[in-house]
Amino acid sequence: MEIQDFVSLLLGFPTSIFFIPLTVLFVIMLVDMVCNVFETFTADLDLFDLDDIPGSGILLPPVLSKVPLAVALFVSFFFATILSFYYQEWTARFSDLTVWFVVDIISIPVTAYLALFISAWVLKPLTPLFSKHNFAEVNYIGLKARVHSSTINQDIGEIMVKHRGNEFLLDAIIDQNTPVYYGDEVIIVSKDKASNRYIVAVSS
């Protein structure tokens, strides 16, 4: 198969339904490695939180609720793209009939459903790595820190905390109007659970 045919199948219907989101998600994850934007917008989003839904294991694999949202989406779209690609390659051998367009539409939810279960099977051995119970949660309240961003205001900022020889980079905001700049010492007074950010004050 030539590259032109390969790309044509990826961008053709119905494979593009999965390939385009896969590509977009891949770019977002690359940007997230630098800017941490994905975790900021999805920190409190439980798209695959199925624990409280009766019979949810029949509809969706519960394993997907135990891995980060970005990982679950990326792996699911990846396998959906592969399944849809080979399906489209197989149907391309037949004549272009209207009935195949109907079959293509039906194949979209079937492919997505199969991709979710394949992803769950692949990700299952990795779920312990993402378990929050495997890591001790550090209580940062009362600790002193250094401003890591250029400044901290009521909307955005970052601090660096040293705890038992380790450094932790945390999102932080300040309620005061006192200007705080890079390198200044602050103290962590509380945590805003809604935004998952720490509220700091100028260290006296």
HELIX and SHEET records of a PDB file:
HELIX    1   1 ILE A    3  LEU A   10  1                                   8    
HELIX    2   2 SER A   16  CYS A   35  1                                  20    
HELIX    3   3 VAL A   37  THR A   42  1                                   6    
HELIX    4   4 SER A   56  LEU A   59  1                                   4    
HELIX    5   5 PRO A   62  LYS A   66  5                                   5    
HELIX    6   6 LEU A   69  THR A   91  1                                  23    
HELIX    7   7 THR A   98  LEU A  123  1                                  26    
HELIX    8   8 LYS A  124  PHE A  130  5                                   7    
HELIX    9   9 LYS A  132  ASN A  134  5                                   3    
SHEET    1   A 6 LYS A 144  VAL A 147  0                                        
SHEET    2   A 6 GLU A 158  HIS A 163 -1                                        
SHEET    3   A 6 ASN A 166  ILE A 174 -1                                        
SHEET    4   A 6 ARG A 197  VAL A 202  1                                        
SHEET    5   A 6 GLU A 185  ASP A 192 -1                                        
SHEET    6   A 6 LYS A 144  VAL A 147 -1                                        
SHEET    1   B 2 THR A 151  ILE A 152  0                                        
SHEET    2   B 2 VAL A 180  TYR A 181 -1                                        
END                                                                             
